Each structure stands twice: as C-alpha cells, then as structure tokens.
Amino acid sequence: MNIKSVKKLASYNRVGGSLANFNKVFGSRVVGNLKAVDLENYQDDRETQGAAPATIDMEISIAKTMVNKAFDNDLVDGRTVKAFRRIKRKLKRGSNARERTLSIEEYLRLVDASQEHFQAILVIAYNTGMRRGELLNLKWSDIDREKGFIRLSAQETKEGKPKSIPMNHFVREVLEGLPRHIHHDYVFTYKGEPIGHDFRRSVRTACRKAGIPIASEEPGGFTFHNVRRTAKTNMLRAGIDKALRDTILGHSLKGMDEYYLKPSDEDLRTAMDRYTEWLDDQISKAGESVDQNVDQEAKRGRPK
C-alpha cells in the first residue's frame, strides 16, 4: 500500500478496505503457508456474512495482486501464487451486469431526498457520468472554470488516460454552491473533511426517503453505479454520437476510431450542450406531470 503507483490509484481507499477485510482473517498467517482451501473457506465465510460475490472476488483479486508483486520481488515462492491461481470466481461472468437506470422522476425524487453533501455528488454524477472514485477524489485544481471543463489526469481515471468533461449549468451551479476549504483541495466534503470511499449510508437513506428500492435489499434495486449507466443511456436518447459519449464517460474508443477520432473541447462542449438541452426538456416535462397529478388529486379531494 505504500508503493507510489498504488497511492496514486483513484481506487486507493477501496483497495485498502479490501485488504483490511482480508487481513482480519489472514493477517497473523504466513502468506507462504496459505493453501487454496483456506481461500475457498474465506470466500464461503464472507458470503455467509452477506458480502456480495463481486466484493468477495475483488478482495481475493487485490490480495492476489499483492502476492504476485511479492513473487516478482522474490519475497514468496511459486506455491503461494499457485494457491491464488486455483481459486474460482464467485461471480459468474456477465451476472453482475447493472441493467437498472433511473427515470427522470426517480432522479428528481432522489435529489430532493438527499442530504446536502450527497446531493452535490448525485447531481454531478447524473450530468457527467463520472465514476464514484473520480468524484470522491475530485479536487478544485481539476476544475477549469475558464473553459468550463473538469480535467482529470491519467492517475485520476480508471482507464489510466486523461479525461476532459464539459460542465453544464447544473454542474456549475452545484460547484458554485460548495465551500472551498483551506487545509485540503477536495471538492466533496462532509463536516469539512473529504468524504472518503464510502457513502453507502447516504445512498440508502436517500433511496428510502424517495421510495426507490436498494440493490442490497431487493433484486434489481438501485446502486450508485446505476447513475453512470443512466447518464450513458440518456446521452444515447439525446442523440449524442457514440464516440463523443465514450470520450466524455472515459470509455476507450474501439477499432479505427481509436486512431482517427480525436474529439476537441469544442466537440465535447457541443455534445454536452445537446445533452443538457434534452435533460432540461425531460425535467420540465416531469415537473408538468407532477403538477398535473397534484391537480387531479386536489380535484378528487374536493367536496361535491
């Protein structure tokens, strides 16, 4: 965890949390003595504790990466590596596909139900499709106010490449309303301190208030990653070209597009403007629908 390249990872806190869980069980063991059956028992025990298959796989995978690193530096022998290579994933390929999206009405309810610190994260995620790690590690120095972009370095993105995300009026309004602290550069804070890697409690609280099912309690329920999927889906519905969608979201361009398409800031700005125009229209229609429903309820309640 003290390696410089690891500390630069956007998922650094998540890596630390996974290793902490692994070390609760194996922290007193000599890693060279671990056998495949030990790791299989760990998987079963974590599943019994309620950990999701994807979480269990991630914990094993991160520990395996550390063991491989130790092997490359002659700190452990091949027997230890073999134990990790024999372990099968708990999650079947393709079974963790996040198919849920948020409707406009659900999004508006969720915004209204959210605490102020989570509300800011939610709005920016919904409008940009940024990943959770990118949001929690976002710094004021990443904000290009003059040109209206969020500029992430290669060290701050999952794909390991720089990313420029145009800001629309929703994002600008949120950022303008956030305090800037003098003892750190992080954008999203709670009680003056960076939020860190975990805001699941805020998600659960907001979902319950908004009447939106949660994935941990109901199959097909909401997870925060659904916000990113929703942003991508909405950009498609707004008619944004795939190459521009992928560039804004940080997906790698495929095939010849990777070599020949180099969207400029102006291209990305135009795409975001089109997406925002579509969003404004959808939010306006959702508001009109709510007003009409309220009017109908009021009429039903009137005495004859």
BAPAKOL-486444 format. One record per residue (C-alpha): chain; residue number from 1; residue in one letter; x, z, y. Coordinates in nm, 3 decimals, always signed. Layout:
N
[node 'A'; NUM; 'A'; [X; Z; Y]]
...
***
This chain:
304
[node 'A'; 1; 'M'; [+0.000; +0.000; +0.000]]
[node 'A'; 2; 'N'; [+0.299; +0.040; +0.228]]
[node 'A'; 3; 'I'; [+0.409; -0.323; +0.191]]
[node 'A'; 4; 'K'; [+0.383; -0.501; +0.528]]
[node 'A'; 5; 'S'; [+0.194; -0.801; +0.384]]
[node 'A'; 6; 'V'; [-0.064; -0.567; +0.230]]
[node 'A'; 7; 'K'; [-0.114; -0.372; +0.555]]
[node 'A'; 8; 'K'; [-0.196; -0.698; +0.734]]
[node 'A'; 9; 'L'; [-0.482; -0.780; +0.498]]
[node 'A'; 10; 'A'; [-0.830; -0.781; +0.651]]
[node 'A'; 11; 'S'; [-0.943; -0.606; +0.330]]
[node 'A'; 12; 'Y'; [-0.675; -0.333; +0.355]]
[node 'A'; 13; 'N'; [-0.926; -0.045; +0.368]]
[node 'A'; 14; 'R'; [-1.121; -0.188; +0.077]]
[node 'A'; 15; 'V'; [-0.803; -0.221; -0.129]]
[node 'A'; 16; 'G'; [-0.719; +0.141; -0.053]]
[node 'A'; 17; 'G'; [-1.065; +0.258; -0.156]]
[node 'A'; 18; 'S'; [-1.046; +0.068; -0.486]]
[node 'A'; 19; 'L'; [-0.704; +0.213; -0.570]]
[node 'A'; 20; 'A'; [-0.827; +0.561; -0.480]]
[node 'A'; 21; 'N'; [-1.107; +0.528; -0.738]]
[node 'A'; 22; 'F'; [-0.862; +0.400; -0.999]]
[node 'A'; 23; 'N'; [-0.614; +0.681; -0.927]]
[node 'A'; 24; 'K'; [-0.881; +0.950; -0.966]]
[node 'A'; 25; 'V'; [-0.871; +0.867; -1.335]]
[node 'A'; 26; 'F'; [-0.517; +0.741; -1.392]]
[node 'A'; 27; 'G'; [-0.322; +0.900; -1.105]]
[node 'A'; 28; 'S'; [-0.150; +1.151; -1.335]]
[node 'A'; 29; 'R'; [-0.075; +0.895; -1.608]]
[node 'A'; 30; 'V'; [+0.244; +0.697; -1.651]]
[node 'A'; 31; 'V'; [+0.133; +0.339; -1.586]]
[node 'A'; 32; 'G'; [+0.357; +0.210; -1.865]]
[node 'A'; 33; 'N'; [+0.154; +0.411; -2.117]]
[node 'A'; 34; 'L'; [-0.182; +0.257; -2.026]]
[node 'A'; 35; 'K'; [-0.349; +0.059; -2.304]]
[node 'A'; 36; 'A'; [-0.634; -0.191; -2.297]]
[node 'A'; 37; 'V'; [-0.870; +0.068; -2.447]]
[node 'A'; 38; 'D'; [-0.800; +0.302; -2.153]]
[node 'A'; 39; 'L'; [-0.904; +0.032; -1.909]]
[node 'A'; 40; 'E'; [-1.214; -0.055; -2.114]]
[node 'A'; 41; 'N'; [-1.317; +0.314; -2.110]]
[node 'A'; 42; 'Y'; [-1.263; +0.316; -1.733]]
[node 'A'; 43; 'Q'; [-1.497; +0.017; -1.698]]
[node 'A'; 44; 'D'; [-1.766; +0.188; -1.908]]
[node 'A'; 45; 'D'; [-1.734; +0.519; -1.722]]
[node 'A'; 46; 'R'; [-1.758; +0.350; -1.380]]
[node 'A'; 47; 'E'; [-2.065; +0.159; -1.495]]
[node 'A'; 48; 'T'; [-2.224; +0.486; -1.610]]
[node 'A'; 49; 'Q'; [-2.152; +0.630; -1.264]]
[node 'A'; 50; 'G'; [-2.355; +0.348; -1.110]]
[node 'A'; 51; 'A'; [-2.075; +0.122; -0.986]]
[node 'A'; 52; 'A'; [-2.171; -0.246; -0.970]]
[node 'A'; 53; 'P'; [-1.994; -0.486; -1.211]]
[node 'A'; 54; 'A'; [-1.836; -0.669; -0.916]]
[node 'A'; 55; 'T'; [-1.697; -0.338; -0.784]]
[node 'A'; 56; 'I'; [-1.552; -0.246; -1.124]]
[node 'A'; 57; 'D'; [-1.390; -0.589; -1.158]]
[node 'A'; 58; 'M'; [-1.242; -0.558; -0.811]]
[node 'A'; 59; 'E'; [-1.090; -0.216; -0.887]]
[node 'A'; 60; 'I'; [-0.930; -0.345; -1.207]]
[node 'A'; 61; 'S'; [-0.812; -0.663; -1.033]]
[node 'A'; 62; 'I'; [-0.643; -0.473; -0.750]]
[node 'A'; 63; 'A'; [-0.472; -0.237; -0.994]]
[node 'A'; 64; 'K'; [-0.362; -0.540; -1.196]]
[node 'A'; 65; 'T'; [-0.212; -0.697; -0.884]]
[node 'A'; 66; 'M'; [-0.012; -0.380; -0.820]]
[node 'A'; 67; 'V'; [+0.112; -0.378; -1.183]]
[node 'A'; 68; 'N'; [+0.215; -0.744; -1.160]]
[node 'A'; 69; 'K'; [+0.405; -0.664; -0.841]]
[node 'A'; 70; 'A'; [+0.580; -0.378; -1.020]]
[node 'A'; 71; 'F'; [+0.664; -0.608; -1.312]]
[node 'A'; 72; 'D'; [+0.812; -0.869; -1.076]]
[node 'A'; 73; 'N'; [+1.036; -0.595; -0.933]]
[node 'A'; 74; 'D'; [+1.143; -0.466; -1.279]]
[node 'A'; 75; 'L'; [+0.955; -0.137; -1.240]]
[node 'A'; 76; 'V'; [+0.739; -0.177; -1.554]]
[node 'A'; 77; 'D'; [+0.773; -0.382; -1.871]]
[node 'A'; 78; 'G'; [+0.552; -0.654; -2.018]]
[node 'A'; 79; 'R'; [+0.345; -0.415; -2.230]]
[node 'A'; 80; 'T'; [+0.175; -0.277; -1.920]]
[node 'A'; 81; 'V'; [+0.098; -0.626; -1.790]]
[node 'A'; 82; 'K'; [-0.045; -0.721; -2.131]]
[node 'A'; 83; 'A'; [-0.298; -0.434; -2.119]]
[node 'A'; 84; 'F'; [-0.445; -0.562; -1.793]]
[node 'A'; 85; 'R'; [-0.449; -0.924; -1.910]]
[node 'A'; 86; 'R'; [-0.658; -0.833; -2.215]]
[node 'A'; 87; 'I'; [-0.939; -0.682; -2.009]]
[node 'A'; 88; 'K'; [-1.255; -0.892; -1.974]]
[node 'A'; 89; 'R'; [-1.454; -0.902; -1.653]]
[node 'A'; 90; 'K'; [-1.779; -0.704; -1.641]]
[node 'A'; 91; 'L'; [-1.945; -0.961; -1.419]]
[node 'A'; 92; 'K'; [-2.039; -1.289; -1.582]]
[node 'A'; 93; 'R'; [-1.931; -1.593; -1.384]]
[node 'A'; 94; 'G'; [-2.200; -1.702; -1.140]]
[node 'A'; 95; 'S'; [-2.421; -1.398; -1.198]]
[node 'A'; 96; 'N'; [-2.328; -1.241; -0.863]]
[node 'A'; 97; 'A'; [-2.449; -1.534; -0.654]]
[node 'A'; 98; 'R'; [-2.601; -1.397; -0.335]]
[node 'A'; 99; 'E'; [-2.912; -1.608; -0.301]]
[node 'A'; 100; 'R'; [-3.112; -1.396; -0.057]]
[node 'A'; 101; 'T'; [-3.143; -1.491; +0.308]]
[node 'A'; 102; 'L'; [-3.307; -1.308; +0.596]]
[node 'A'; 103; 'S'; [-3.610; -1.461; +0.762]]
[node 'A'; 104; 'I'; [-3.619; -1.456; +1.141]]
[node 'A'; 105; 'E'; [-3.891; -1.190; +1.127]]
[node 'A'; 106; 'E'; [-3.683; -0.972; +0.892]]
[node 'A'; 107; 'Y'; [-3.378; -1.010; +1.112]]
[node 'A'; 108; 'L'; [-3.569; -0.903; +1.423]]
[node 'A'; 109; 'R'; [-3.711; -0.600; +1.240]]
[node 'A'; 110; 'L'; [-3.366; -0.509; +1.116]]
[node 'A'; 111; 'V'; [-3.219; -0.532; +1.466]]
[node 'A'; 112; 'D'; [-3.493; -0.307; +1.605]]
[node 'A'; 113; 'A'; [-3.440; -0.056; +1.323]]
[node 'A'; 114; 'S'; [-3.060; -0.040; +1.351]]
[node 'A'; 115; 'Q'; [-2.851; +0.226; +1.517]]
[node 'A'; 116; 'E'; [-2.665; +0.101; +1.822]]
[node 'A'; 117; 'H'; [-2.322; +0.074; +1.657]]
[node 'A'; 118; 'F'; [-2.457; -0.121; +1.358]]
[node 'A'; 119; 'Q'; [-2.692; -0.330; +1.570]]
[node 'A'; 120; 'A'; [-2.395; -0.484; +1.753]]
[node 'A'; 121; 'I'; [-2.228; -0.579; +1.423]]
[node 'A'; 122; 'L'; [-2.552; -0.723; +1.285]]
[node 'A'; 123; 'V'; [-2.622; -0.946; +1.585]]
[node 'A'; 124; 'I'; [-2.272; -1.091; +1.594]]
[node 'A'; 125; 'A'; [-2.269; -1.144; +1.216]]
[node 'A'; 126; 'Y'; [-2.605; -1.322; +1.229]]
[node 'A'; 127; 'N'; [-2.496; -1.554; +1.508]]
[node 'A'; 128; 'T'; [-2.144; -1.634; +1.384]]
[node 'A'; 129; 'G'; [-2.144; -1.582; +1.006]]
[node 'A'; 130; 'M'; [-1.831; -1.366; +1.033]]
[node 'A'; 131; 'R'; [-1.731; -1.164; +0.727]]
[node 'A'; 132; 'R'; [-1.757; -0.786; +0.721]]
[node 'A'; 133; 'G'; [-1.379; -0.740; +0.720]]
[node 'A'; 134; 'E'; [-1.337; -0.979; +1.013]]
[node 'A'; 135; 'L'; [-1.598; -0.787; +1.211]]
[node 'A'; 136; 'L'; [-1.465; -0.438; +1.140]]
[node 'A'; 137; 'N'; [-1.110; -0.545; +1.223]]
[node 'A'; 138; 'L'; [-1.213; -0.739; +1.535]]
[node 'A'; 139; 'K'; [-1.007; -0.645; +1.841]]
[node 'A'; 140; 'W'; [-1.063; -0.706; +2.210]]
[node 'A'; 141; 'S'; [-0.742; -0.908; +2.213]]
[node 'A'; 142; 'D'; [-0.920; -1.154; +1.977]]
[node 'A'; 143; 'I'; [-1.184; -1.229; +2.242]]
[node 'A'; 144; 'D'; [-1.112; -1.536; +2.454]]
[node 'A'; 145; 'R'; [-1.362; -1.471; +2.732]]
[node 'A'; 146; 'E'; [-1.238; -1.755; +2.949]]
[node 'A'; 147; 'K'; [-1.312; -2.026; +2.690]]
[node 'A'; 148; 'G'; [-1.588; -1.840; +2.511]]
[node 'A'; 149; 'F'; [-1.431; -1.803; +2.166]]
[node 'A'; 150; 'I'; [-1.340; -1.538; +1.914]]
[node 'A'; 151; 'R'; [-0.987; -1.623; +1.797]]
[node 'A'; 152; 'L'; [-0.882; -1.480; +1.462]]
[node 'A'; 153; 'S'; [-0.525; -1.508; +1.338]]
[node 'A'; 154; 'A'; [-0.435; -1.609; +0.983]]
[node 'A'; 155; 'Q'; [-0.372; -1.241; +0.900]]
[node 'A'; 156; 'E'; [-0.729; -1.152; +1.000]]
[node 'A'; 157; 'T'; [-0.916; -1.402; +0.780]]
[node 'A'; 158; 'K'; [-0.986; -1.409; +0.407]]
[node 'A'; 159; 'E'; [-0.877; -1.772; +0.382]]
[node 'A'; 160; 'G'; [-0.541; -1.694; +0.546]]
[node 'A'; 161; 'K'; [-0.587; -1.952; +0.823]]
[node 'A'; 162; 'P'; [-0.653; -1.910; +1.196]]
[node 'A'; 163; 'K'; [-1.017; -1.943; +1.296]]
[node 'A'; 164; 'S'; [-1.189; -2.009; +1.628]]
[node 'A'; 165; 'I'; [-1.555; -1.907; +1.651]]
[node 'A'; 166; 'P'; [-1.759; -2.012; +1.957]]
[node 'A'; 167; 'M'; [-1.963; -1.734; +2.118]]
[node 'A'; 168; 'N'; [-2.325; -1.797; +2.215]]
[node 'A'; 169; 'H'; [-2.529; -1.596; +2.465]]
[node 'A'; 170; 'F'; [-2.636; -1.341; +2.201]]
[node 'A'; 171; 'V'; [-2.274; -1.262; +2.112]]
[node 'A'; 172; 'R'; [-2.161; -1.247; +2.475]]
[node 'A'; 173; 'E'; [-2.442; -1.010; +2.567]]
[node 'A'; 174; 'V'; [-2.352; -0.773; +2.283]]
[node 'A'; 175; 'L'; [-1.981; -0.771; +2.370]]
[node 'A'; 176; 'E'; [-2.051; -0.716; +2.739]]
[node 'A'; 177; 'G'; [-2.253; -0.406; +2.650]]
[node 'A'; 178; 'L'; [-1.986; -0.242; +2.433]]
[node 'A'; 179; 'P'; [-1.741; +0.018; +2.572]]
[node 'A'; 180; 'R'; [-1.369; -0.054; +2.555]]
[node 'A'; 181; 'H'; [-1.156; +0.240; +2.451]]
[node 'A'; 182; 'I'; [-0.814; +0.310; +2.596]]
[node 'A'; 183; 'H'; [-0.650; +0.454; +2.282]]
[node 'A'; 184; 'H'; [-0.722; +0.160; +2.049]]
[node 'A'; 185; 'D'; [-0.819; -0.209; +2.065]]
[node 'A'; 186; 'Y'; [-1.104; -0.219; +1.811]]
[node 'A'; 187; 'V'; [-1.436; -0.368; +1.924]]
[node 'A'; 188; 'F'; [-1.676; -0.187; +1.692]]
[node 'A'; 189; 'T'; [-1.665; +0.191; +1.704]]
[node 'A'; 190; 'Y'; [-1.868; +0.499; +1.620]]
[node 'A'; 191; 'K'; [-1.821; +0.806; +1.835]]
[node 'A'; 192; 'G'; [-1.518; +0.643; +1.994]]
[node 'A'; 193; 'E'; [-1.334; +0.565; +1.670]]
[node 'A'; 194; 'P'; [-1.306; +0.242; +1.467]]
[node 'A'; 195; 'I'; [-1.591; +0.226; +1.216]]
[node 'A'; 196; 'G'; [-1.362; +0.166; +0.919]]
[node 'A'; 197; 'H'; [-1.453; -0.010; +0.596]]
[node 'A'; 198; 'D'; [-1.788; +0.142; +0.505]]
[node 'A'; 199; 'F'; [-2.120; +0.120; +0.692]]
[node 'A'; 200; 'R'; [-2.348; +0.108; +0.387]]
[node 'A'; 201; 'R'; [-2.538; +0.416; +0.506]]
[node 'A'; 202; 'S'; [-2.623; +0.236; +0.831]]
[node 'A'; 203; 'V'; [-2.745; -0.066; +0.631]]
[node 'A'; 204; 'R'; [-2.962; +0.149; +0.405]]
[node 'A'; 205; 'T'; [-3.114; +0.340; +0.697]]
[node 'A'; 206; 'A'; [-3.194; +0.023; +0.892]]
[node 'A'; 207; 'C'; [-3.342; -0.155; +0.588]]
[node 'A'; 208; 'R'; [-3.569; +0.137; +0.502]]
[node 'A'; 209; 'K'; [-3.698; +0.159; +0.859]]
[node 'A'; 210; 'A'; [-3.751; -0.218; +0.867]]
[node 'A'; 211; 'G'; [-3.924; -0.227; +0.529]]
[node 'A'; 212; 'I'; [-3.659; -0.453; +0.372]]
[node 'A'; 213; 'P'; [-3.562; -0.386; +0.007]]
[node 'A'; 214; 'I'; [-3.198; -0.294; -0.062]]
[node 'A'; 215; 'A'; [-2.997; -0.454; -0.343]]
[node 'A'; 216; 'S'; [-2.880; -0.118; -0.478]]
[node 'A'; 217; 'E'; [-3.242; -0.014; -0.529]]
[node 'A'; 218; 'E'; [-3.420; -0.339; -0.611]]
[node 'A'; 219; 'P'; [-3.309; -0.669; -0.771]]
[node 'A'; 220; 'G'; [-3.289; -0.941; -0.510]]
[node 'A'; 221; 'G'; [-3.271; -0.688; -0.230]]
[node 'A'; 222; 'F'; [-3.059; -0.707; +0.084]]
[node 'A'; 223; 'T'; [-2.680; -0.678; +0.104]]
[node 'A'; 224; 'F'; [-2.481; -0.723; +0.422]]
[node 'A'; 225; 'H'; [-2.323; -1.041; +0.284]]
[node 'A'; 226; 'N'; [-2.672; -1.195; +0.297]]
[node 'A'; 227; 'V'; [-2.628; -1.215; +0.674]]
[node 'A'; 228; 'R'; [-2.338; -1.458; +0.636]]
[node 'A'; 229; 'R'; [-2.538; -1.665; +0.386]]
[node 'A'; 230; 'T'; [-2.830; -1.667; +0.629]]
[node 'A'; 231; 'A'; [-2.608; -1.791; +0.913]]
[node 'A'; 232; 'K'; [-2.483; -2.078; +0.697]]
[node 'A'; 233; 'T'; [-2.837; -2.167; +0.589]]
[node 'A'; 234; 'N'; [-2.966; -2.154; +0.946]]
[node 'A'; 235; 'M'; [-2.685; -2.380; +1.066]]
[node 'A'; 236; 'L'; [-2.790; -2.630; +0.799]]
[node 'A'; 237; 'R'; [-3.153; -2.609; +0.914]]
[node 'A'; 238; 'A'; [-3.041; -2.659; +1.272]]
[node 'A'; 239; 'G'; [-2.875; -2.987; +1.170]]
[node 'A'; 240; 'I'; [-2.512; -2.879; +1.212]]
[node 'A'; 241; 'D'; [-2.266; -3.112; +1.038]]
[node 'A'; 242; 'K'; [-2.116; -2.963; +0.721]]
[node 'A'; 243; 'A'; [-1.754; -2.994; +0.839]]
[node 'A'; 244; 'L'; [-1.841; -2.804; +1.159]]
[node 'A'; 245; 'R'; [-2.037; -2.539; +0.967]]
[node 'A'; 246; 'D'; [-1.745; -2.488; +0.732]]
[node 'A'; 247; 'T'; [-1.496; -2.467; +1.018]]
[node 'A'; 248; 'I'; [-1.697; -2.204; +1.206]]
[node 'A'; 249; 'L'; [-1.757; -1.999; +0.890]]
[node 'A'; 250; 'G'; [-1.399; -2.031; +0.766]]
[node 'A'; 251; 'H'; [-1.466; -2.235; +0.452]]
[node 'A'; 252; 'S'; [-1.186; -2.472; +0.356]]
[node 'A'; 253; 'L'; [-1.261; -2.839; +0.413]]
[node 'A'; 254; 'K'; [-1.258; -3.036; +0.089]]
[node 'A'; 255; 'G'; [-1.105; -3.369; -0.014]]
[node 'A'; 256; 'M'; [-1.011; -3.613; +0.259]]
[node 'A'; 257; 'D'; [-1.192; -3.402; +0.521]]
[node 'A'; 258; 'E'; [-0.906; -3.152; +0.499]]
[node 'A'; 259; 'Y'; [-0.659; -3.415; +0.618]]
[node 'A'; 260; 'Y'; [-0.862; -3.623; +0.860]]
[node 'A'; 261; 'L'; [-1.113; -3.387; +1.023]]
[node 'A'; 262; 'K'; [-0.974; -3.158; +1.292]]
[node 'A'; 263; 'P'; [-1.273; -3.030; +1.494]]
[node 'A'; 264; 'S'; [-1.181; -2.943; +1.852]]
[node 'A'; 265; 'D'; [-1.304; -2.645; +2.053]]
[node 'A'; 266; 'E'; [-1.547; -2.882; +2.223]]
[node 'A'; 267; 'D'; [-1.682; -2.998; +1.886]]
[node 'A'; 268; 'L'; [-1.734; -2.636; +1.777]]
[node 'A'; 269; 'R'; [-1.891; -2.544; +2.110]]
[node 'A'; 270; 'T'; [-2.138; -2.834; +2.085]]
[node 'A'; 271; 'A'; [-2.229; -2.730; +1.729]]
[node 'A'; 272; 'M'; [-2.284; -2.368; +1.835]]
[node 'A'; 273; 'D'; [-2.498; -2.477; +2.131]]
[node 'A'; 274; 'R'; [-2.720; -2.678; +1.896]]
[node 'A'; 275; 'Y'; [-2.743; -2.389; +1.651]]
[node 'A'; 276; 'T'; [-2.829; -2.146; +1.932]]
[node 'A'; 277; 'E'; [-3.099; -2.376; +2.069]]
[node 'A'; 278; 'W'; [-3.256; -2.379; +1.721]]
[node 'A'; 279; 'L'; [-3.226; -1.998; +1.696]]
[node 'A'; 280; 'D'; [-3.385; -1.948; +2.039]]
[node 'A'; 281; 'D'; [-3.678; -2.164; +1.932]]
[node 'A'; 282; 'Q'; [-3.723; -1.983; +1.598]]
[node 'A'; 283; 'I'; [-3.705; -1.639; +1.761]]
[node 'A'; 284; 'S'; [-3.956; -1.746; +2.024]]
[node 'A'; 285; 'K'; [-4.197; -1.868; +1.754]]
[node 'A'; 286; 'A'; [-4.151; -1.543; +1.559]]
[node 'A'; 287; 'G'; [-4.236; -1.347; +1.873]]
[node 'A'; 288; 'E'; [-4.551; -1.553; +1.930]]
[node 'A'; 289; 'S'; [-4.655; -1.492; +1.568]]
[node 'A'; 290; 'V'; [-4.617; -1.118; +1.613]]
[node 'A'; 291; 'D'; [-4.822; -1.127; +1.934]]
[node 'A'; 292; 'Q'; [-5.098; -1.322; +1.758]]
[node 'A'; 293; 'N'; [-5.104; -1.076; +1.469]]
[node 'A'; 294; 'V'; [-5.129; -0.786; +1.712]]
[node 'A'; 295; 'D'; [-5.416; -0.958; +1.891]]
[node 'A'; 296; 'Q'; [-5.601; -1.016; +1.561]]
[node 'A'; 297; 'E'; [-5.556; -0.652; +1.463]]
[node 'A'; 298; 'A'; [-5.684; -0.545; +1.802]]
[node 'A'; 299; 'K'; [-5.992; -0.765; +1.766]]
[node 'A'; 300; 'R'; [-6.068; -0.622; +1.421]]
[node 'A'; 301; 'G'; [-6.050; -0.274; +1.565]]
[node 'A'; 302; 'R'; [-6.298; -0.340; +1.847]]
[node 'A'; 303; 'P'; [-6.646; -0.192; +1.804]]
[node 'A'; 304; 'K'; [-6.929; -0.446; +1.790]]
***
